[in-house]
């Protein structure tokens, strides 16, 4: 690895997200750019939120109830 490698902290990423949201919602951008950016951001937030809720309150994603194993032989 390089000796001059600097890793971003968690707060740098949060700062970048806030700047992106400010840019997406500011009036400096035309509507044809601002609305798709906001739609992508909201879609990403809802997707991540639902995924978190599924893992927090639902079953594990690896559990597949449709497959049932039995000891009987299949011809």
PDB file of N, CA, C and O in Angstrom:
ATOM      1  N   UNK A   1       0.829  -1.187   0.000  1.00  0.00           N
ATOM      2  CA  UNK A   1       0.000   0.000   0.000  1.00  0.00           C
ATOM      3  C   UNK A   1       0.873   1.249   0.000  1.00  0.00           C
ATOM      4  O   UNK A   1       2.042   1.227   0.384  1.00  0.00           O
ATOM      5  N   UNK A   2       0.279   2.292  -0.429  1.00  0.00           N
ATOM      6  CA  UNK A   2       1.004   3.552  -0.509  1.00  0.00           C
ATOM      7  C   UNK A   2       1.158   4.165   0.872  1.00  0.00           C
ATOM      8  O   UNK A   2       0.279   4.013   1.721  1.00  0.00           O
ATOM      9  N   UNK A   3       2.256   4.850   1.102  1.00  0.00           N
ATOM     10  CA  UNK A   3       2.477   5.510   2.392  1.00  0.00           C
ATOM     11  C   UNK A   3       1.606   6.749   2.551  1.00  0.00           C
ATOM     12  O   UNK A   3       1.356   7.191   3.672  1.00  0.00           O
ATOM     13  N   UNK A   4       1.148   7.305   1.452  1.00  0.00           N
ATOM     14  CA  UNK A   4       0.370   8.536   1.497  1.00  0.00           C
ATOM     15  C   UNK A   4      -1.127   8.274   1.408  1.00  0.00           C
ATOM     16  O   UNK A   4      -1.890   9.173   1.054  1.00  0.00           O
ATOM     17  N   UNK A   5      -1.554   7.067   1.719  1.00  0.00           N
ATOM     18  CA  UNK A   5      -2.960   6.698   1.632  1.00  0.00           C
ATOM     19  C   UNK A   5      -3.709   7.253   2.837  1.00  0.00           C
ATOM     20  O   UNK A   5      -3.336   6.993   3.981  1.00  0.00           O
ATOM     21  N   UNK A   6      -4.744   8.003   2.583  1.00  0.00           N
ATOM     22  CA  UNK A   6      -5.568   8.556   3.644  1.00  0.00           C
ATOM     23  C   UNK A   6      -6.975   7.995   3.493  1.00  0.00           C
ATOM     24  O   UNK A   6      -7.595   8.142   2.439  1.00  0.00           O
ATOM     25  N   UNK A   7      -7.473   7.364   4.527  1.00  0.00           N
ATOM     26  CA  UNK A   7      -8.805   6.801   4.493  1.00  0.00           C
ATOM     27  C   UNK A   7      -9.807   7.818   5.021  1.00  0.00           C
ATOM     28  O   UNK A   7      -9.519   8.552   5.966  1.00  0.00           O
ATOM     29  N   UNK A   8     -10.958   7.855   4.420  1.00  0.00           N
ATOM     30  CA  UNK A   8     -11.999   8.779   4.848  1.00  0.00           C
ATOM     31  C   UNK A   8     -12.661   8.241   6.119  1.00  0.00           C
ATOM     32  O   UNK A   8     -12.831   7.034   6.291  1.00  0.00           O
ATOM     33  N   UNK A   9     -13.014   9.139   6.969  1.00  0.00           N
ATOM     34  CA  UNK A   9     -13.696   8.723   8.184  1.00  0.00           C
ATOM     35  C   UNK A   9     -15.197   8.637   7.928  1.00  0.00           C
ATOM     36  O   UNK A   9     -15.682   9.021   6.864  1.00  0.00           O
ATOM     37  N   UNK A  10     -15.901   8.143   8.893  1.00  0.00           N
ATOM     38  CA  UNK A  10     -17.348   8.038   8.812  1.00  0.00           C
ATOM     39  C   UNK A  10     -17.972   9.431   8.684  1.00  0.00           C
ATOM     40  O   UNK A  10     -18.989   9.599   8.012  1.00  0.00           O
ATOM     41  N   UNK A  11     -17.373  10.409   9.319  1.00  0.00           N
ATOM     42  CA  UNK A  11     -17.919  11.764   9.280  1.00  0.00           C
ATOM     43  C   UNK A  11     -17.703  12.410   7.928  1.00  0.00           C
ATOM     44  O   UNK A  11     -18.511  13.239   7.510  1.00  0.00           O
ATOM     45  N   UNK A  12     -16.641  12.054   7.236  1.00  0.00           N
ATOM     46  CA  UNK A  12     -16.446  12.556   5.880  1.00  0.00           C
ATOM     47  C   UNK A  12     -17.540  12.051   4.951  1.00  0.00           C
ATOM     48  O   UNK A  12     -18.039  12.799   4.110  1.00  0.00           O
ATOM     49  N   UNK A  13     -17.909  10.802   5.100  1.00  0.00           N
ATOM     50  CA  UNK A  13     -18.979  10.249   4.277  1.00  0.00           C
ATOM     51  C   UNK A  13     -20.306  10.925   4.596  1.00  0.00           C
ATOM     52  O   UNK A  13     -21.082  11.227   3.689  1.00  0.00           O
ATOM     53  N   UNK A  14     -20.572  11.165   5.876  1.00  0.00           N
ATOM     54  CA  UNK A  14     -21.808  11.852   6.264  1.00  0.00           C
ATOM     55  C   UNK A  14     -21.831  13.268   5.703  1.00  0.00           C
ATOM     56  O   UNK A  14     -22.875  13.736   5.250  1.00  0.00           O
ATOM     57  N   UNK A  15     -20.701  13.948   5.729  1.00  0.00           N
ATOM     58  CA  UNK A  15     -20.609  15.292   5.175  1.00  0.00           C
ATOM     59  C   UNK A  15     -20.880  15.278   3.673  1.00  0.00           C
ATOM     60  O   UNK A  15     -21.563  16.162   3.157  1.00  0.00           O
ATOM     61  N   UNK A  16     -20.351  14.285   2.977  1.00  0.00           N
ATOM     62  CA  UNK A  16     -20.596  14.173   1.542  1.00  0.00           C
ATOM     63  C   UNK A  16     -22.071  13.918   1.240  1.00  0.00           C
ATOM     64  O   UNK A  16     -22.611  14.465   0.278  1.00  0.00           O
ATOM     65  N   UNK A  17     -22.720  13.097   2.050  1.00  0.00           N
ATOM     66  CA  UNK A  17     -24.141  12.817   1.854  1.00  0.00           C
ATOM     67  C   UNK A  17     -24.964  14.084   2.066  1.00  0.00           C
ATOM     68  O   UNK A  17     -25.887  14.362   1.301  1.00  0.00           O
ATOM     69  N   UNK A  18     -24.630  14.855   3.105  1.00  0.00           N
ATOM     70  CA  UNK A  18     -25.348  16.108   3.362  1.00  0.00           C
ATOM     71  C   UNK A  18     -25.136  17.085   2.208  1.00  0.00           C
ATOM     72  O   UNK A  18     -26.080  17.755   1.789  1.00  0.00           O
ATOM     73  N   UNK A  19     -23.931  17.174   1.698  1.00  0.00           N
ATOM     74  CA  UNK A  19     -23.673  18.057   0.549  1.00  0.00           C
ATOM     75  C   UNK A  19     -24.449  17.615  -0.684  1.00  0.00           C
ATOM     76  O   UNK A  19     -24.982  18.448  -1.417  1.00  0.00           O
ATOM     77  N   UNK A  20     -24.513  16.306  -0.914  1.00  0.00           N
ATOM     78  CA  UNK A  20     -25.279  15.801  -2.051  1.00  0.00           C
ATOM     79  C   UNK A  20     -26.760  16.137  -1.900  1.00  0.00           C
ATOM     80  O   UNK A  20     -27.401  16.572  -2.858  1.00  0.00           O
ATOM     81  N   UNK A  21     -27.307  15.936  -0.695  1.00  0.00           N
ATOM     82  CA  UNK A  21     -28.719  16.260  -0.469  1.00  0.00           C
ATOM     83  C   UNK A  21     -28.982  17.743  -0.637  1.00  0.00           C
ATOM     84  O   UNK A  21     -30.011  18.139  -1.185  1.00  0.00           O
ATOM     85  N   UNK A  22     -28.050  18.570  -0.165  1.00  0.00           N
ATOM     86  CA  UNK A  22     -28.212  20.014  -0.327  1.00  0.00           C
ATOM     87  C   UNK A  22     -28.197  20.385  -1.807  1.00  0.00           C
ATOM     88  O   UNK A  22     -28.995  21.209  -2.256  1.00  0.00           O
ATOM     89  N   UNK A  23     -27.295  19.780  -2.553  1.00  0.00           N
ATOM     90  CA  UNK A  23     -27.225  20.050  -3.984  1.00  0.00           C
ATOM     91  C   UNK A  23     -28.492  19.586  -4.691  1.00  0.00           C
ATOM     92  O   UNK A  23     -29.015  20.287  -5.558  1.00  0.00           O
ATOM     93  N   UNK A  24     -28.985  18.410  -4.323  1.00  0.00           N
ATOM     94  CA  UNK A  24     -30.172  17.850  -4.978  1.00  0.00           C
ATOM     95  C   UNK A  24     -31.425  18.646  -4.673  1.00  0.00           C
ATOM     96  O   UNK A  24     -32.334  18.700  -5.501  1.00  0.00           O
ATOM     97  N   UNK A  25     -31.494  19.262  -3.514  1.00  0.00           N
ATOM     98  CA  UNK A  25     -32.715  19.982  -3.140  1.00  0.00           C
ATOM     99  C   UNK A  25     -32.589  21.485  -3.313  1.00  0.00           C
ATOM    100  O   UNK A  25     -33.571  22.204  -3.127  1.00  0.00           O
ATOM    101  N   UNK A  26     -31.417  21.978  -3.661  1.00  0.00           N
ATOM    102  CA  UNK A  26     -31.262  23.428  -3.814  1.00  0.00           C
ATOM    103  C   UNK A  26     -31.928  23.905  -5.091  1.00  0.00           C
ATOM    104  O   UNK A  26     -32.184  23.124  -6.007  1.00  0.00           O
ATOM    105  N   UNK A  27     -32.197  25.157  -5.134  1.00  0.00           N
ATOM    106  CA  UNK A  27     -32.869  25.750  -6.293  1.00  0.00           C
ATOM    107  C   UNK A  27     -31.893  26.125  -7.401  1.00  0.00           C
ATOM    108  O   UNK A  27     -32.308  26.683  -8.416  1.00  0.00           O
ATOM    109  N   UNK A  28     -30.610  25.832  -7.231  1.00  0.00           N
ATOM    110  CA  UNK A  28     -29.614  26.191  -8.229  1.00  0.00           C
ATOM    111  C   UNK A  28     -29.629  25.240  -9.426  1.00  0.00           C
ATOM    112  O   UNK A  28     -29.137  25.583 -10.501  1.00  0.00           O
ATOM    113  N   UNK A  29     -30.184  24.066  -9.242  1.00  0.00           N
ATOM    114  CA  UNK A  29     -30.239  23.098 -10.336  1.00  0.00           C
ATOM    115  C   UNK A  29     -31.570  23.212 -11.070  1.00  0.00           C
ATOM    116  O   UNK A  29     -32.583  23.558 -10.461  1.00  0.00           O
ATOM    117  N   UNK A  30     -31.580  22.930 -12.355  1.00  0.00           N
ATOM    118  CA  UNK A  30     -32.863  22.906 -13.069  1.00  0.00           C
ATOM    119  C   UNK A  30     -33.712  21.723 -12.590  1.00  0.00           C
ATOM    120  O   UNK A  30     -33.196  20.739 -12.061  1.00  0.00           O
ATOM    121  N   UNK A  31     -35.006  21.848 -12.789  1.00  0.00           N
ATOM    122  CA  UNK A  31     -35.920  20.808 -12.298  1.00  0.00           C
ATOM    123  C   UNK A  31     -35.666  19.452 -12.947  1.00  0.00           C
ATOM    124  O   UNK A  31     -35.829  18.419 -12.297  1.00  0.00           O
ATOM    125  N   UNK A  32     -35.270  19.438 -14.218  1.00  0.00           N
ATOM    126  CA  UNK A  32     -35.072  18.164 -14.890  1.00  0.00           C
ATOM    127  C   UNK A  32     -33.865  17.412 -14.333  1.00  0.00           C
ATOM    128  O   UNK A  32     -33.727  16.214 -14.580  1.00  0.00           O
ATOM    129  N   UNK A  33     -32.986  18.090 -13.585  1.00  0.00           N
ATOM    130  CA  UNK A  33     -31.863  17.436 -12.923  1.00  0.00           C
ATOM    131  C   UNK A  33     -32.217  17.160 -11.466  1.00  0.00           C
ATOM    132  O   UNK A  33     -31.912  16.087 -10.946  1.00  0.00           O
ATOM    133  N   UNK A  34     -32.853  18.116 -10.811  1.00  0.00           N
ATOM    134  CA  UNK A  34     -33.141  18.023  -9.386  1.00  0.00           C
ATOM    135  C   UNK A  34     -34.126  16.903  -9.066  1.00  0.00           C
ATOM    136  O   UNK A  34     -33.912  16.157  -8.110  1.00  0.00           O
ATOM    137  N   UNK A  35     -35.191  16.771  -9.837  1.00  0.00           N
ATOM    138  CA  UNK A  35     -36.214  15.765  -9.519  1.00  0.00           C
ATOM    139  C   UNK A  35     -35.718  14.326  -9.655  1.00  0.00           C
ATOM    140  O   UNK A  35     -36.003  13.513  -8.777  1.00  0.00           O
ATOM    141  N   UNK A  36     -34.990  13.977 -10.714  1.00  0.00           N
ATOM    142  CA  UNK A  36     -34.447  12.606 -10.739  1.00  0.00           C
ATOM    143  C   UNK A  36     -33.445  12.332  -9.623  1.00  0.00           C
ATOM    144  O   UNK A  36     -33.399  11.223  -9.091  1.00  0.00           O
ATOM    145  N   UNK A  37     -32.639  13.336  -9.262  1.00  0.00           N
ATOM    146  CA  UNK A  37     -31.699  13.135  -8.155  1.00  0.00           C
ATOM    147  C   UNK A  37     -32.435  12.868  -6.847  1.00  0.00           C
ATOM    148  O   UNK A  37     -32.053  11.985  -6.079  1.00  0.00           O
ATOM    149  N   UNK A  38     -33.487  13.633  -6.601  1.00  0.00           N
ATOM    150  CA  UNK A  38     -34.258  13.412  -5.381  1.00  0.00           C
ATOM    151  C   UNK A  38     -34.969  12.060  -5.420  1.00  0.00           C
ATOM    152  O   UNK A  38     -35.065  11.387  -4.394  1.00  0.00           O
ATOM    153  N   UNK A  39     -35.468  11.655  -6.589  1.00  0.00           N
ATOM    154  CA  UNK A  39     -36.141  10.358  -6.711  1.00  0.00           C
ATOM    155  C   UNK A  39     -35.171   9.209  -6.446  1.00  0.00           C
ATOM    156  O   UNK A  39     -35.523   8.244  -5.767  1.00  0.00           O
ATOM    157  N   UNK A  40     -33.962   9.308  -6.974  1.00  0.00           N
ATOM    158  CA  UNK A  40     -32.964   8.263  -6.728  1.00  0.00           C
ATOM    159  C   UNK A  40     -32.597   8.215  -5.249  1.00  0.00           C
ATOM    160  O   UNK A  40     -32.469   7.133  -4.675  1.00  0.00           O
ATOM    161  N   UNK A  41     -32.429   9.369  -4.637  1.00  0.00           N
ATOM    162  CA  UNK A  41     -32.092   9.417  -3.213  1.00  0.00           C
ATOM    163  C   UNK A  41     -33.179   8.828  -2.334  1.00  0.00           C
ATOM    164  O   UNK A  41     -32.891   8.065  -1.412  1.00  0.00           O
ATOM    165  N   UNK A  42     -34.427   9.178  -2.615  1.00  0.00           N
ATOM    166  CA  UNK A  42     -35.539   8.644  -1.818  1.00  0.00           C
ATOM    167  C   UNK A  42     -35.684   7.147  -2.049  1.00  0.00           C
ATOM    168  O   UNK A  42     -35.941   6.399  -1.106  1.00  0.00           O
ATOM    169  N   UNK A  43     -35.523   6.705  -3.283  1.00  0.00           N
ATOM    170  CA  UNK A  43     -35.612   5.272  -3.577  1.00  0.00           C
ATOM    171  C   UNK A  43     -34.533   4.492  -2.839  1.00  0.00           C
ATOM    172  O   UNK A  43     -34.802   3.430  -2.278  1.00  0.00           O
ATOM    173  N   UNK A  44     -33.319   5.018  -2.840  1.00  0.00           N
ATOM    174  CA  UNK A  44     -32.229   4.359  -2.130  1.00  0.00           C
ATOM    175  C   UNK A  44     -32.510   4.304  -0.627  1.00  0.00           C
ATOM    176  O   UNK A  44     -32.287   3.272   0.006  1.00  0.00           O
ATOM    177  N   UNK A  45     -33.000   5.411  -0.054  1.00  0.00           N
ATOM    178  CA  UNK A  45     -33.283   5.451   1.382  1.00  0.00           C
ATOM    179  C   UNK A  45     -34.390   4.460   1.757  1.00  0.00           C
ATOM    180  O   UNK A  45     -34.287   3.774   2.774  1.00  0.00           O
ATOM    181  N   UNK A  46     -35.434   4.381   0.951  1.00  0.00           N
ATOM    182  CA  UNK A  46     -36.526   3.436   1.227  1.00  0.00           C
ATOM    183  C   UNK A  46     -36.030   2.003   1.086  1.00  0.00           C
ATOM    184  O   UNK A  46     -36.365   1.153   1.911  1.00  0.00           O
ATOM    185  N   UNK A  47     -35.243   1.722   0.061  1.00  0.00           N
ATOM    186  CA  UNK A  47     -34.709   0.367  -0.132  1.00  0.00           C
ATOM    187  C   UNK A  47     -33.841  -0.063   1.051  1.00  0.00           C
ATOM    188  O   UNK A  47     -33.984  -1.174   1.562  1.00  0.00           O
ATOM    189  N   UNK A  48     -32.953   0.814   1.475  1.00  0.00           N
ATOM    190  CA  UNK A  48     -32.088   0.492   2.615  1.00  0.00           C
ATOM    191  C   UNK A  48     -32.900   0.363   3.906  1.00  0.00           C
ATOM    192  O   UNK A  48     -32.626  -0.512   4.728  1.00  0.00           O
ATOM    193  N   UNK A  49     -33.881   1.220   4.082  1.00  0.00           N
ATOM    194  CA  UNK A  49     -34.714   1.146   5.282  1.00  0.00           C
ATOM    195  C   UNK A  49     -35.512  -0.141   5.352  1.00  0.00           C
ATOM    196  O   UNK A  49     -35.601  -0.766   6.409  1.00  0.00           O
ATOM    197  N   UNK A  50     -36.090  -0.536   4.233  1.00  0.00           N
ATOM    198  CA  UNK A  50     -36.848  -1.792   4.220  1.00  0.00           C
ATOM    199  C   UNK A  50     -35.932  -3.001   4.415  1.00  0.00           C
ATOM    200  O   UNK A  50     -36.316  -3.968   5.074  1.00  0.00           O
ATOM    201  N   UNK A  51     -34.748  -2.955   3.860  1.00  0.00           N
ATOM    202  CA  UNK A  51     -33.788  -4.044   4.074  1.00  0.00           C
ATOM    203  C   UNK A  51     -33.387  -4.147   5.536  1.00  0.00           C
ATOM    204  O   UNK A  51     -33.256  -5.244   6.078  1.00  0.00           O
ATOM    205  N   UNK A  52     -33.192  -2.996   6.169  1.00  0.00           N
ATOM    206  CA  UNK A  52     -32.847  -3.004   7.590  1.00  0.00           C
ATOM    207  C   UNK A  52     -33.996  -3.550   8.414  1.00  0.00           C
ATOM    208  O   UNK A  52     -33.778  -4.332   9.340  1.00  0.00           O
ATOM    209  N   UNK A  53     -35.227  -3.146   8.089  1.00  0.00           N
ATOM    210  CA  UNK A  53     -36.387  -3.651   8.827  1.00  0.00           C
ATOM    211  C   UNK A  53     -36.544  -5.158   8.650  1.00  0.00           C
ATOM    212  O   UNK A  53     -36.886  -5.867   9.596  1.00  0.00           O
ATOM    213  N   UNK A  54     -36.292  -5.649   7.424  1.00  0.00           N
ATOM    214  CA  UNK A  54     -36.394  -7.090   7.189  1.00  0.00           C
ATOM    215  C   UNK A  54     -35.395  -7.861   8.029  1.00  0.00           C
ATOM    216  O   UNK A  54     -35.742  -8.895   8.600  1.00  0.00           O
ATOM    217  N   UNK A  55     -34.177  -7.387   8.117  1.00  0.00           N
ATOM    218  CA  UNK A  55     -33.176  -8.108   8.899  1.00  0.00           C
ATOM    219  C   UNK A  55     -33.394  -7.907  10.393  1.00  0.00           C
ATOM    220  O   UNK A  55     -33.029  -8.773  11.189  1.00  0.00           O
ATOM    221  N   UNK A  56     -33.972  -6.799  10.780  1.00  0.00           N
ATOM    222  CA  UNK A  56     -34.177  -6.518  12.208  1.00  0.00           C
ATOM    223  C   UNK A  56     -35.354  -7.293  12.766  1.00  0.00           C
ATOM    224  O   UNK A  56     -35.259  -7.858  13.855  1.00  0.00           O
ATOM    225  N   UNK A  57     -36.467  -7.330  12.039  1.00  0.00           N
ATOM    226  CA  UNK A  57     -37.688  -7.921  12.569  1.00  0.00           C
ATOM    227  C   UNK A  57     -38.130  -9.172  11.831  1.00  0.00           C
ATOM    228  O   UNK A  57     -38.992  -9.896  12.328  1.00  0.00           O
ATOM    229  N   UNK A  58     -37.583  -9.446  10.690  1.00  0.00           N
ATOM    230  CA  UNK A  58     -38.016 -10.597   9.904  1.00  0.00           C
ATOM    231  C   UNK A  58     -37.100 -11.784  10.085  1.00  0.00           C
ATOM    232  O   UNK A  58     -36.274 -11.846  10.995  1.00  0.00           O
ATOM    233  N   UNK A  59     -37.284 -12.709   9.188  1.00  0.00           N
ATOM    234  CA  UNK A  59     -36.454 -13.905   9.207  1.00  0.00           C
ATOM    235  C   UNK A  59     -35.104 -13.595   8.577  1.00  0.00           C
ATOM    236  O   UNK A  59     -34.914 -12.558   7.942  1.00  0.00           O
ATOM    237  N   UNK A  60     -34.187 -14.510   8.768  1.00  0.00           N
ATOM    238  CA  UNK A  60     -32.887 -14.334   8.135  1.00  0.00           C
ATOM    239  C   UNK A  60     -33.045 -14.495   6.628  1.00  0.00           C
ATOM    240  O   UNK A  60     -33.864 -15.301   6.184  1.00  0.00           O
ATOM    241  N   UNK A  61     -32.290 -13.756   5.838  1.00  0.00           N
ATOM    242  CA  UNK A  61     -32.449 -13.845   4.383  1.00  0.00           C
ATOM    243  C   UNK A  61     -32.054 -15.198   3.812  1.00  0.00           C
ATOM    244  O   UNK A  61     -32.444 -15.520   2.690  1.00  0.00           O
ATOM    245  N   UNK A  62     -31.292 -15.997   4.547  1.00  0.00           N
ATOM    246  CA  UNK A  62     -30.869 -17.302   4.058  1.00  0.00           C
ATOM    247  C   UNK A  62     -31.931 -18.378   4.266  1.00  0.00           C
ATOM    248  O   UNK A  62     -31.848 -19.450   3.667  1.00  0.00           O
ATOM    249  N   UNK A  63     -32.922 -18.107   5.103  1.00  0.00           N
ATOM    250  CA  UNK A  63     -33.946 -19.112   5.384  1.00  0.00           C
ATOM    251  C   UNK A  63     -34.909 -19.199   4.204  1.00  0.00           C
ATOM    252  O   UNK A  63     -35.533 -18.204   3.832  1.00  0.00           O
ATOM    253  N   UNK A  64     -35.029 -20.378   3.623  1.00  0.00           N
ATOM    254  CA  UNK A  64     -35.945 -20.606   2.511  1.00  0.00           C
ATOM    255  C   UNK A  64     -36.938 -21.677   2.954  1.00  0.00           C
ATOM    256  O   UNK A  64     -36.592 -22.852   3.079  1.00  0.00           O
ATOM    257  N   UNK A  65     -38.176 -21.249   3.189  1.00  0.00           N
ATOM    258  CA  UNK A  65     -39.176 -22.175   3.707  1.00  0.00           C
ATOM    259  C   UNK A  65     -39.802 -23.022   2.607  1.00  0.00           C
ATOM    260  O   UNK A  65     -40.481 -24.003   2.914  1.00  0.00           O
ATOM    261  N   UNK A  66     -39.602 -22.684   1.352  1.00  0.00           N
ATOM    262  CA  UNK A  66     -40.243 -23.427   0.277  1.00  0.00           C
ATOM    263  C   UNK A  66     -39.566 -24.777   0.033  1.00  0.00           C
ATOM    264  O   UNK A  66     -40.168 -25.661  -0.577  1.00  0.00           O
ATOM    265  N   UNK A  67     -38.350 -24.946   0.489  1.00  0.00           N
ATOM    266  CA  UNK A  67     -37.630 -26.202   0.294  1.00  0.00           C
ATOM    267  C   UNK A  67     -37.759 -27.032   1.566  1.00  0.00           C
ATOM    268  O   UNK A  67     -37.336 -26.620   2.646  1.00  0.00           O
ATOM    269  N   UNK A  68     -38.354 -28.212   1.408  1.00  0.00           N
ATOM    270  CA  UNK A  68     -38.519 -29.098   2.552  1.00  0.00           C
ATOM    271  C   UNK A  68     -37.716 -30.365   2.287  1.00  0.00           C
ATOM    272  O   UNK A  68     -37.881 -31.029   1.264  1.00  0.00           O
ATOM    273  N   UNK A  69     -36.865 -30.670   3.213  1.00  0.00           N
ATOM    274  CA  UNK A  69     -36.063 -31.888   3.060  1.00  0.00           C
ATOM    275  C   UNK A  69     -36.741 -33.014   3.820  1.00  0.00           C
ATOM    276  O   UNK A  69     -37.245 -32.824   4.927  1.00  0.00           O
ATOM    277  N   UNK A  70     -36.742 -34.170   3.216  1.00  0.00           N
ATOM    278  CA  UNK A  70     -37.309 -35.340   3.884  1.00  0.00           C
ATOM    279  C   UNK A  70     -36.376 -36.519   3.662  1.00  0.00           C
ATOM    280  O   UNK A  70     -35.473 -36.474   2.826  1.00  0.00           O
ATOM    281  N   UNK A  71     -36.612 -37.556   4.416  1.00  0.00           N
ATOM    282  CA  UNK A  71     -35.773 -38.737   4.327  1.00  0.00           C
ATOM    283  C   UNK A  71     -36.262 -39.715   3.249  1.00  0.00           C
ATOM    284  O   UNK A  71     -35.593 -40.711   2.974  1.00  0.00           O
ATOM    285  N   UNK A  72     -37.406 -39.442   2.647  1.00  0.00           N
ATOM    286  CA  UNK A  72     -37.922 -40.368   1.638  1.00  0.00           C
ATOM    287  C   UNK A  72     -37.131 -40.218   0.345  1.00  0.00           C
ATOM    288  O   UNK A  72     -36.690 -39.133  -0.031  1.00  0.00           O
ATOM    289  N   UNK A  73     -36.972 -41.375  -0.323  1.00  0.00           N
ATOM    290  CA  UNK A  73     -36.222 -41.386  -1.577  1.00  0.00           C
ATOM    291  C   UNK A  73     -37.124 -40.961  -2.720  1.00  0.00           C
ATOM    292  O   UNK A  73     -38.322 -41.241  -2.714  1.00  0.00           O
ATOM    293  N   UNK A  74     -36.551 -40.294  -3.689  1.00  0.00           N
ATOM    294  CA  UNK A  74     -37.291 -39.852  -4.858  1.00  0.00           C
ATOM    295  C   UNK A  74     -36.916 -40.760  -6.014  1.00  0.00           C
ATOM    296  O   UNK A  74     -35.736 -41.010  -6.258  1.00  0.00           O
ATOM    297  N   UNK A  75     -37.929 -41.256  -6.730  1.00  0.00           N
ATOM    298  CA  UNK A  75     -37.670 -42.168  -7.852  1.00  0.00           C
ATOM    299  C   UNK A  75     -37.484 -41.404  -9.122  1.00  0.00           C
ATOM    300  O   UNK A  75     -37.257 -42.001 -10.174  1.00  0.00           O
TER     301      UNK A  75
END
